Amino acid sequence: MLEARELVVSRGETVLIDGLDLTVAPGEVLLVAGPNGSGKTTLLRTLAGLTLPEEGSVHWAGGNVRRDGGTYRQALIWIGHQPGIKLELTPRENLRVFASLHGGEGDRDAALTRMGLGERLDTPCRHLSAGQRRRVMLARLLIEPASAWILDEPYTALDRHAVEALEARLAEHAAAGGITVMTSHQPVMLEGVNLRHLELGHG
């Protein structure tokens, strides 16, 4: 279970989120929405332990992530706006690096193929489009044994095939008891999933 307790999140001198209490249970997908500048990315970075809150705390499985961050990091996949891949490496090589750093016994080639990169396995990522680079990063969701996913605009630059593959994986993750917190400017279509919404910037 992922929890935020009395969370205060700021950017500079501006308080974006004031006193947020939040629980995301196993099997749930939380979609964070709101206008630009409302604090969506800052909240996700705070929940991922990458940004410290002004006040309050984030907890994973009952433990404060600031005091027991190692356990949380092992359970977490964070995918932000930037692709987060090495452009000189191929998709296959990038996934090998991720697997060595974060674990992952899944079939890397099968994961990349499912994300529509079967014909680009050995193409240096510098020669891939923005959407293809994004799919390399998202292929991590198919091989790494993380129970918590925090995804900032994962649909960005994806074509229809990739969106469908991602949504299928999100549904599988939820069915297995995984937790997802995400943002998206596009509609999120997840059938049979406990999809919750958090709207920022309207209060």
Steps between C-alpha positions, in 0.01 A plus 500: 500500500624847410399786729547874525433653840432873541720565199598858418672542162646827374683634198709798596285722721174359366314234695354261243350237728403570860428222746432210261401167652504223243495122491553283193422136570620189317315457172424871459602749234497864608477752216619844610349781292498878503605802298861576416679633804267331748777278636440165329864427420619639834254276684611194306866578565419539869313169509799339326736635765686723253379829649461568870166639620487823696297316764345160541628162393476221245466140614541168323371180666474697823858629501610859451684512167749758634612261774467175306550613144691191391199274532285745307754549222513125446121493464473808275522583132507874431464621142510876456481737204853428378562170321767397752685280254853506359477616140821326394357163606240290321158422653626150583811640669303761694268236643801289594636797696166557675478131588850501650421807710144429607451129447280347238479143384248562223570437133647832389460437128138395550435814706642725229308314231177540695569874510535503121880503481561151366668637189711751694661276762853576382452856373686762708240704685634824355342388172157435654208742510385659826215252523729204441740620769205531734401142424849377589454649846147366535621150414645498853143452622500158334820362653565659840334353812386831647167525681472881492506699175508879486467618141504865392320538165583149378281541188711787364607442136348150490308372200177304532673161509730609782212654698306174474805300611556733795136488609502120482808495723344746746197272528722195555694683770180599681361147475819370664456741792739767376462872565522771233498879537507684168419816311368529147363771274336224297197291596592190698296193405544218751217250505449296815750710697437701816590836343486794742544869427672778692437850368752770591473875476130540575489586863 
